[in-house]
Amino acid sequence: MNTIKQYVQENKQRFIDELIELLKIPSVSADAAFSKDVIRTSEAVKISLEKAGCQLVEICETPGYPIVFGEHIIDKNLPTVLVYGHYDVQPADPIDLWTSPPFEPVIKATEIHPEGAIFARGSCDDKGQMYMHVKAFEYMIASNNLPCNVKFMIEGEEEVGSKSLSWFVERNQEKLACDVILISDTGMISNQQPSITTGLRGLSYVEVEVTGPNRDLHSGLYGGAVANPINVLAKMIASLHDENNHITIPSFYDNVEELSLEERAEMAKAPFNLDNYKKALDLNDIYGEKGYVTNERNSIRPTLDVNGIWGGYTGEGAKTVIASQAFAKISMRLVPNQDWEDITTLFTKHFESIAPSGVTVKVKPHHGGQGYVTPIDSIGYKAANMAYTETFGVPAIPVRSGGSIPIVALFEKELKSKTILMGFGLDSDAIHSPNEHFGIFNYLKGIETIPLFYKYFVELSK
C-alpha cells in the first residue's frame, strides 16, 4: 500500500493536470453541436490508455458515438476485470448558475472538500471517476503489480441512453469476456465512510405532447371556450400522484419488490442526518411517498417526476395567448422486477386514457433500462470491501442507489458477469447540476483503492 500512496503523491499534480485537460473538452452527447468534441474526447481517452500501458487500444465505431476499447492480457488463465466508464457528459445548462465556466476547470476549496475540488462539467460524472481507473492501471503497469488481465470499455453515449453500447456488447461478447465488471459511476456516503452500491433503480423516460386547437389563440376571444393544452397537461400531470404521493397508474406497483422490515433496518444503519440533508438543499421540509423515510424513497421505491415542461409564450413581457400545444418530459425511476418497457406501456395507456375531449395526446418513449441488485456475498463485493477497508480504515456499507445505470443489467444478460460499483463521488458533488465538482481527495483516494480491488479479487478467486 505504501508503494501506491507514494506513486500517487509523486504524480499528484500530473494526475490533476491530465484530468483538467480532459474536462476542458465539452463532450455533450445530447447536443449535436458538440459532436466533434465528443469524438475528440474519445481520441483523448485512447491516447491516455496507450500511455498508461495497454497492449491494445482501439476506437470502435458504432451506429452512434465510438467506444474506446483497451486491453492488457498477461495470462489467459488468470481472471479478467472489465472496466466500464463513459467520456460523455450532461449539458451544462443553465450556464448562468455556474460560478465558473463549466468547461474551464478550476480548483476551489469547499467545506466538504478542504483540500479542493475540481469544478467542471463531467468532473465526477464520469470523467474524473473513469480516469481514476486509467491512473490506477498506469501504476500497476509501472510497478509491475498488475495481478490479472484487464479490459477497458469507455463509451460516449451514457448520458443519452447507451444505445450504441447495447449494439456493441451484443456483437462483441468474446472480445469483452470477463470475470467481473468494475464501474465507478456512483458515490459513497462520505469521505470518512465508504459505501458500495449494491442496487440501482431502472428507468423509463418519456416525452408527452398535448395538442388542442390548430393554432395559438387569443386568450380573450377563446379563453374558457376551448381546452387550453397547458392547463390540461398540468391537471393530467397532477393526477399522476394521489394525496399520499403514491403513483396512480394502474398496475404500476404490481412487480415492486417489497423489502422486509429486517432489510429496511439494515439500510437504516447507514449514517444519515435529516437536518443536514434539508440544509444542504435549502429545504424547510422533506416530501415523498407516505410510509417511507427519505433514504427509502430515493432508493428502494419507484418514482415519477417531471423533468421539464413547456408551452405557450415564455418571453419577456406579456402575450395573451392560448397555446396550441404543451409538452413535458417525464422520468420514472424503477426498482428491480419492474420492466421498463412494461412500465412505459402502462404509462402510455394511462396518460392517453385520462386526456379530456378537446385535446389529443402523444407519448414518445425516449430510453430506459432495468434495475439491478448485486449480492454482497460475491467475490467481487468482498474484494471491493477489503480494498475500501484498507484505504479508509473502516469497512464499506452496502447501499442501494436511487440512480440508474441501465447498461448494468445488460452486462449481466449478455456477458454473464456481475458488476461491482466502486463509486468515490459524494451526493453534494452536484452531478447533472450547475457547479458539478469532484474532490481532489476522492480522485486520489480512488486511484489508491482500485489496485487493491485487483489484488483481493485475484486472491479470493483462487
C-alpha positions as CSV (number, residue, x, y, z in Angstrom):
1,M,0.0,0.0,0.0
2,N,2.9,2.4,0.8
3,T,4.0,2.0,-2.8
4,I,0.8,3.2,-4.4
5,K,0.5,6.0,-1.9
6,Q,4.0,7.1,-2.8
7,Y,3.3,6.8,-6.5
8,V,0.1,9.0,-6.1
9,Q,1.9,11.6,-4.1
10,E,4.8,11.8,-6.6
11,N,2.4,12.1,-9.5
12,K,-0.4,14.0,-7.8
13,Q,0.0,17.3,-9.9
14,R,0.3,15.4,-13.2
15,F,-2.8,13.3,-12.4
16,I,-4.8,16.5,-11.7
17,D,-3.4,18.3,-14.7
18,E,-4.3,15.5,-17.1
19,L,-7.9,15.3,-15.8
20,I,-8.3,19.0,-16.1
21,E,-7.2,18.8,-19.8
22,L,-9.8,16.1,-20.4
23,L,-12.5,18.2,-18.6
24,K,-11.9,21.1,-20.9
25,I,-13.4,19.2,-23.9
26,P,-17.2,19.7,-24.0
27,S,-18.2,16.2,-24.8
28,V,-22.0,16.8,-24.5
29,S,-23.6,13.7,-26.2
30,A,-27.1,15.1,-26.1
31,D,-26.4,18.1,-28.3
32,A,-25.2,17.6,-31.9
33,A,-23.4,20.9,-31.8
34,F,-20.8,19.2,-29.7
35,S,-20.4,16.1,-31.8
36,K,-16.8,17.0,-32.9
37,D,-15.9,17.5,-29.2
38,V,-17.3,14.1,-28.3
39,I,-15.2,12.4,-31.0
40,R,-12.2,14.4,-29.8
41,T,-12.7,13.2,-26.3
42,S,-12.7,9.5,-27.4
43,E,-9.4,10.1,-29.1
44,A,-8.0,11.7,-25.9
45,V,-9.2,8.6,-23.9
46,K,-7.5,6.3,-26.4
47,I,-4.2,8.2,-26.0
48,S,-4.4,8.1,-22.2
49,L,-4.9,4.3,-22.2
50,E,-1.9,3.8,-24.6
51,K,0.3,6.0,-22.4
52,A,-0.8,4.0,-19.3
53,G,0.4,0.8,-20.9
54,C,-2.4,-1.0,-22.6
55,Q,-1.1,-3.6,-25.2
56,L,-4.1,-2.8,-27.5
57,V,-6.3,0.3,-27.7
58,E,-8.8,0.9,-30.5
59,I,-11.6,3.3,-31.2
60,C,-14.5,1.1,-32.2
61,E,-17.1,2.6,-34.5
62,T,-20.8,2.1,-33.6
63,P,-24.1,3.5,-35.1
64,G,-23.5,6.4,-32.8
65,Y,-20.5,7.7,-30.9
66,P,-17.5,5.4,-30.7
67,I,-16.4,3.1,-27.9
68,V,-12.8,3.1,-26.7
69,F,-11.7,-0.4,-26.1
70,G,-8.3,-1.3,-24.5
71,E,-6.8,-4.4,-23.0
72,H,-3.8,-5.8,-21.3
73,I,-3.6,-9.6,-21.2
74,I,-0.8,-11.1,-19.1
75,D,-2.1,-14.7,-18.8
76,K,-5.3,-16.1,-20.2
77,N,-5.5,-18.5,-17.2
78,L,-5.9,-15.5,-14.8
79,P,-9.1,-13.6,-14.1
80,T,-10.1,-10.7,-16.3
81,V,-11.5,-7.4,-15.0
82,L,-13.6,-5.3,-17.4
83,V,-13.6,-1.6,-16.5
84,Y,-16.6,0.4,-17.8
85,G,-16.9,4.2,-17.9
86,H,-18.2,7.0,-20.1
87,Y,-16.5,10.0,-21.6
88,D,-19.7,11.9,-22.5
89,V,-21.2,14.5,-20.1
90,Q,-24.5,16.2,-19.4
91,P,-25.4,19.5,-21.0
92,A,-24.1,22.4,-18.8
93,D,-27.4,24.4,-18.8
94,P,-28.3,26.6,-17.1
95,I,-25.0,28.2,-17.7
96,D,-25.8,31.4,-15.7
97,L,-26.0,29.3,-12.5
98,W,-22.3,28.2,-12.7
99,T,-19.9,30.1,-10.5
100,S,-17.2,29.4,-13.1
101,P,-17.4,28.3,-16.7
102,P,-18.4,24.6,-16.9
103,F,-15.6,23.7,-19.4
104,E,-12.9,25.8,-17.8
105,P,-12.0,23.6,-14.8
106,V,-11.0,25.4,-11.6
107,I,-10.0,24.0,-8.2
108,K,-11.8,25.5,-5.2
109,A,-11.8,24.6,-1.5
110,T,-15.2,23.8,0.0
111,E,-16.4,22.9,3.5
112,I,-16.7,19.2,2.4
113,H,-13.5,19.4,0.3
114,P,-11.0,21.5,2.2
115,E,-8.2,20.0,0.0
116,G,-10.0,21.4,-3.0
117,A,-12.4,20.1,-5.6
118,I,-12.3,20.4,-9.4
119,F,-15.3,22.3,-10.6
120,A,-16.3,21.4,-14.2
121,R,-19.0,19.5,-16.1
122,G,-18.1,15.8,-16.0
123,S,-15.6,16.1,-13.2
124,C,-17.4,13.5,-11.1
125,D,-19.8,12.1,-13.7
126,D,-17.9,10.4,-15.1
127,K,-14.6,11.7,-16.5
128,G,-13.0,12.0,-13.1
129,Q,-14.1,8.6,-11.8
130,M,-13.3,6.9,-15.1
131,Y,-9.8,8.5,-15.2
132,M,-9.1,7.1,-11.7
133,H,-9.1,3.6,-13.4
134,V,-6.6,4.7,-16.1
135,K,-4.2,6.1,-13.5
136,A,-4.6,3.0,-11.2
137,F,-3.8,0.8,-14.2
138,E,-0.8,3.0,-15.0
139,Y,0.5,2.4,-11.5
140,M,0.0,-1.3,-11.7
141,I,1.9,-1.5,-15.0
142,A,4.7,0.9,-13.9
143,S,5.3,-1.1,-10.7
144,N,4.8,-4.5,-12.3
145,N,1.9,-5.1,-9.9
146,L,-0.9,-6.0,-12.3
147,P,-2.2,-9.3,-10.9
148,C,-4.6,-10.2,-13.7
149,N,-5.9,-9.3,-17.1
150,V,-7.7,-6.0,-17.6
151,K,-10.0,-4.7,-20.4
152,F,-11.4,-1.2,-20.8
153,M,-14.7,-0.2,-22.4
154,I,-15.3,3.5,-22.3
155,E,-18.4,4.8,-24.2
156,G,-19.7,8.1,-25.3
157,E,-23.5,7.8,-25.0
158,E,-24.2,7.0,-21.4
159,E,-26.0,10.3,-20.8
160,V,-28.4,9.6,-23.7
161,G,-29.3,6.0,-23.1
162,S,-26.2,3.9,-24.3
163,K,-28.0,2.7,-27.4
164,S,-24.8,2.1,-29.3
165,L,-23.3,0.3,-26.3
166,S,-26.0,-2.3,-26.4
167,W,-25.3,-2.8,-30.1
168,F,-21.6,-3.1,-29.4
169,V,-21.9,-5.5,-26.5
170,E,-24.3,-7.9,-28.3
171,R,-21.8,-8.1,-31.2
172,N,-18.6,-8.4,-29.2
173,Q,-19.2,-10.9,-26.4
174,E,-16.0,-12.8,-26.9
175,K,-13.9,-9.6,-27.1
176,L,-15.5,-8.4,-23.8
177,A,-15.4,-11.8,-22.0
178,C,-14.5,-11.2,-18.3
179,D,-14.9,-12.5,-14.8
180,V,-16.2,-9.2,-13.2
181,I,-17.1,-5.7,-14.4
182,L,-15.8,-2.8,-12.4
183,I,-17.6,0.6,-12.6
184,S,-17.0,3.9,-10.8
185,D,-20.1,6.0,-11.8
186,T,-21.7,6.1,-8.4
187,G,-21.0,7.6,-5.0
188,M,-20.2,6.9,-1.4
189,I,-21.7,8.0,1.9
190,S,-18.8,10.4,2.9
191,N,-15.1,10.8,2.8
192,Q,-14.9,9.1,6.2
193,Q,-17.4,6.3,5.5
194,P,-17.1,4.5,2.1
195,S,-20.0,2.5,0.7
196,I,-20.6,0.1,-2.1
197,T,-23.7,0.5,-4.3
198,T,-25.5,-2.9,-4.4
199,G,-28.7,-1.8,-6.1
200,L,-29.7,0.6,-8.9
201,R,-33.1,1.7,-10.0
202,G,-34.3,1.2,-13.5
203,L,-35.6,4.0,-15.7
204,S,-38.4,4.8,-18.1
205,Y,-38.1,8.2,-19.8
206,V,-40.9,9.6,-22.0
207,E,-41.9,12.9,-23.6
208,V,-45.6,13.8,-23.7
209,E,-47.4,16.2,-26.1
210,V,-50.9,17.6,-25.6
211,T,-52.5,19.4,-28.7
212,G,-55.6,21.4,-28.6
213,P,-56.6,24.0,-31.3
214,N,-54.9,24.1,-34.7
215,R,-53.1,27.3,-33.9
216,D,-52.3,29.6,-30.9
217,L,-55.4,31.6,-30.0
218,H,-56.3,34.9,-28.4
219,S,-57.0,34.2,-24.8
220,G,-59.7,36.9,-24.6
221,L,-61.6,35.7,-27.7
222,Y,-61.2,32.0,-27.0
223,G,-60.5,31.7,-23.3
224,G,-63.0,29.5,-21.5
225,A,-64.4,28.1,-24.8
226,V,-61.6,25.7,-25.8
227,A,-59.4,23.4,-24.0
228,N,-56.1,25.0,-23.0
229,P,-53.3,22.4,-23.6
230,I,-51.1,23.8,-20.9
231,N,-53.9,23.8,-18.3
232,V,-54.9,20.3,-19.4
233,L,-51.3,19.0,-19.2
234,A,-50.9,20.5,-15.7
235,K,-54.0,18.7,-14.5
236,M,-53.0,15.4,-16.1
237,I,-49.6,15.5,-14.5
238,A,-51.0,16.4,-11.1
239,S,-53.3,13.4,-11.3
240,L,-50.4,11.0,-11.6
241,H,-49.9,11.1,-7.8
242,D,-52.5,10.8,-5.1
243,E,-52.7,12.6,-1.7
244,N,-50.1,10.2,-0.3
245,N,-47.7,10.8,-3.2
246,H,-48.5,7.3,-4.5
247,I,-48.3,6.9,-8.3
248,T,-51.8,6.4,-9.7
249,I,-51.0,4.5,-12.9
250,P,-52.9,1.1,-12.7
251,S,-50.7,-1.9,-12.2
252,F,-47.6,0.3,-11.7
253,Y,-46.7,-1.4,-8.4
254,D,-47.6,-4.9,-9.4
255,N,-44.0,-6.2,-9.5
256,V,-42.4,-3.8,-7.0
257,E,-40.1,-5.6,-4.6
258,E,-41.2,-5.0,-1.0
259,L,-38.3,-5.2,1.3
260,S,-38.7,-6.9,4.7
261,L,-38.6,-4.9,7.9
262,E,-35.3,-6.6,8.6
263,E,-33.8,-5.4,5.3
264,R,-35.1,-1.9,5.9
265,A,-33.5,-1.9,9.3
266,E,-30.1,-2.8,7.8
267,M,-30.5,0.1,5.3
268,A,-31.2,2.4,8.3
269,K,-27.7,1.7,9.7
270,A,-26.2,4.0,7.0
271,P,-25.3,7.4,8.5
272,F,-27.9,10.0,7.6
273,N,-28.8,13.3,9.2
274,L,-32.1,14.7,8.1
275,D,-31.4,18.2,9.2
276,N,-28.1,18.3,7.3
277,Y,-29.9,16.9,4.2
278,K,-32.5,19.7,4.3
279,K,-29.9,22.3,5.0
280,A,-27.8,21.2,2.0
281,L,-30.8,21.6,-0.3
282,D,-32.2,24.8,1.4
283,L,-35.4,23.0,2.2
284,N,-37.7,23.5,5.2
285,D,-39.2,20.1,4.9
286,I,-39.0,16.8,3.0
287,Y,-41.6,15.4,0.6
288,G,-42.4,12.0,-0.7
289,E,-44.4,8.7,-0.6
290,K,-46.2,8.2,2.7
291,G,-44.9,5.3,4.8
292,Y,-41.3,5.5,3.8
293,V,-38.3,7.5,5.1
294,T,-36.1,9.7,2.9
295,N,-33.4,7.1,2.3
296,E,-36.0,4.6,1.2
297,R,-37.9,7.0,-1.0
298,N,-34.8,7.7,-3.0
299,S,-33.5,4.1,-3.4
300,I,-36.0,1.2,-2.9
301,R,-39.2,2.9,-4.1
302,P,-40.2,3.8,-7.7
303,T,-40.8,7.4,-8.6
304,L,-42.4,9.6,-11.3
305,D,-41.0,13.1,-11.9
306,V,-41.5,15.8,-14.4
307,N,-38.1,16.8,-15.8
308,G,-39.2,19.7,-18.0
309,I,-42.4,21.3,-19.1
310,W,-43.1,24.0,-21.7
311,G,-45.6,25.6,-24.0
312,G,-47.0,29.0,-24.9
313,Y,-45.3,32.3,-24.5
314,T,-42.3,32.5,-22.1
315,G,-40.5,35.5,-23.4
316,E,-40.2,39.0,-21.8
317,G,-43.4,40.9,-21.2
318,A,-47.0,39.6,-21.9
319,K,-48.6,37.8,-24.7
320,T,-52.2,36.8,-24.1
321,V,-52.3,33.5,-25.9
322,I,-53.7,30.0,-25.5
323,A,-51.0,27.8,-26.9
324,S,-51.8,25.1,-29.5
325,Q,-49.5,22.6,-27.8
326,A,-47.9,21.8,-24.4
327,F,-45.1,19.4,-23.7
328,A,-43.4,17.7,-20.8
329,K,-40.5,15.3,-20.2
330,I,-41.2,12.6,-17.5
331,S,-38.9,10.1,-15.9
332,M,-39.8,7.1,-13.8
333,R,-37.2,5.5,-11.6
334,L,-38.0,1.8,-11.2
335,V,-37.0,-0.8,-8.7
336,P,-35.8,-4.4,-9.5
337,N,-38.5,-6.6,-11.1
338,Q,-40.2,-3.6,-12.8
339,D,-39.6,-4.0,-16.5
340,W,-39.0,-0.6,-18.0
341,E,-40.7,-1.4,-21.3
342,D,-43.8,-2.7,-19.5
343,I,-43.9,0.5,-17.4
344,T,-43.6,2.7,-20.5
345,T,-46.6,0.9,-21.9
346,L,-48.6,1.2,-18.7
347,F,-47.8,5.0,-18.6
348,T,-48.7,5.5,-22.2
349,K,-52.1,3.7,-21.9
350,H,-53.0,5.6,-18.7
351,F,-51.9,9.0,-19.9
352,E,-53.9,8.7,-23.1
353,S,-56.9,7.5,-21.1
354,I,-57.1,10.5,-18.8
355,A,-56.9,13.1,-21.6
356,P,-60.2,15.1,-21.8
357,S,-62.1,15.5,-25.0
358,G,-60.9,18.6,-26.9
359,V,-57.2,17.6,-26.9
360,T,-55.1,14.8,-28.4
361,V,-52.2,13.2,-26.6
362,K,-49.0,11.6,-27.8
363,V,-46.4,9.8,-25.7
364,K,-42.9,9.4,-27.1
365,P,-40.7,6.9,-25.3
366,H,-37.1,8.0,-25.2
367,H,-34.9,5.4,-23.4
368,G,-34.9,3.2,-20.3
369,G,-33.2,0.3,-18.6
370,Q,-33.7,-2.3,-15.9
371,G,-32.9,-2.1,-12.2
372,Y,-30.1,-4.2,-10.7
373,V,-29.1,-5.8,-7.5
374,T,-25.7,-7.4,-6.8
375,P,-25.2,-9.9,-3.9
376,I,-22.9,-8.9,-1.0
377,D,-21.6,-12.4,-0.7
378,S,-19.9,-12.4,-4.2
379,I,-16.2,-12.4,-4.6
380,G,-16.3,-9.0,-6.3
381,Y,-18.2,-7.4,-3.5
382,K,-15.8,-8.9,-0.9
383,A,-12.8,-7.7,-2.8
384,A,-14.1,-4.2,-3.1
385,N,-15.0,-4.1,0.6
386,M,-11.5,-5.3,1.5
387,A,-10.0,-2.6,-0.7
388,Y,-12.1,0.2,0.9
389,T,-11.4,-1.1,4.4
390,E,-7.6,-0.9,3.8
391,T,-7.6,2.6,2.4
392,F,-10.3,4.2,4.5
393,G,-9.7,2.2,7.7
394,V,-13.4,1.2,8.0
395,P,-15.5,-1.4,6.1
396,A,-17.8,-0.2,3.4
397,I,-21.5,-0.1,3.9
398,P,-23.8,-1.7,1.2
399,V,-26.3,0.8,-0.1
400,R,-28.9,0.9,-2.8
401,S,-28.8,3.9,-5.1
402,G,-31.6,5.9,-6.5
403,G,-29.8,6.4,-9.7
404,S,-29.9,4.3,-12.9
405,I,-27.1,2.8,-15.0
406,P,-29.2,0.8,-17.4
407,I,-26.3,-1.0,-19.0
408,V,-25.5,-2.9,-15.8
409,A,-28.5,-5.2,-16.3
410,L,-27.4,-5.5,-20.0
411,F,-23.9,-6.6,-19.0
412,E,-25.2,-9.4,-16.8
413,K,-27.6,-10.6,-19.5
414,E,-25.0,-10.5,-22.4
415,L,-21.7,-11.1,-20.6
416,K,-22.9,-13.2,-17.7
417,S,-20.8,-11.2,-15.3
418,K,-21.6,-9.4,-12.1
419,T,-20.9,-5.7,-11.8
420,I,-19.2,-4.1,-8.8
421,L,-20.0,-0.4,-8.3
422,M,-17.0,1.3,-6.6
423,G,-18.0,4.9,-6.5
424,F,-16.0,7.8,-5.0
425,G,-18.2,10.7,-5.6
426,L,-20.4,12.4,-2.9
427,D,-24.1,13.4,-3.1
428,S,-23.0,17.0,-2.7
429,D,-20.9,16.9,-5.9
430,A,-23.8,18.4,-7.9
431,I,-23.7,15.9,-10.8
432,H,-26.1,16.9,-13.6
433,S,-26.4,20.3,-12.0
434,P,-24.5,23.6,-12.2
435,N,-21.2,23.7,-10.4
436,E,-20.5,19.9,-10.6
437,H,-17.3,19.1,-8.8
438,F,-15.1,16.2,-7.7
439,G,-12.9,16.3,-4.6
440,I,-9.1,16.0,-5.0
441,F,-9.2,13.7,-2.0
442,N,-11.8,11.5,-3.7
443,Y,-9.9,11.4,-7.0
444,L,-6.6,10.4,-5.5
445,K,-8.2,8.0,-3.0
446,G,-9.9,6.2,-5.8
447,I,-6.5,5.8,-7.6
448,E,-5.1,4.3,-4.3
449,T,-8.0,2.0,-3.7
450,I,-8.6,0.5,-7.2
451,P,-5.4,-1.5,-7.4
452,L,-6.3,-3.2,-4.1
453,F,-9.6,-4.5,-5.7
454,Y,-7.5,-6.3,-8.3
455,K,-5.2,-7.8,-5.7
456,Y,-8.0,-9.1,-3.5
457,F,-10.2,-10.2,-6.4
458,V,-7.4,-12.4,-7.7
459,E,-6.6,-13.8,-4.2
460,L,-10.3,-14.6,-3.5
461,S,-10.7,-16.2,-6.9
462,K,-8.0,-18.9,-6.3
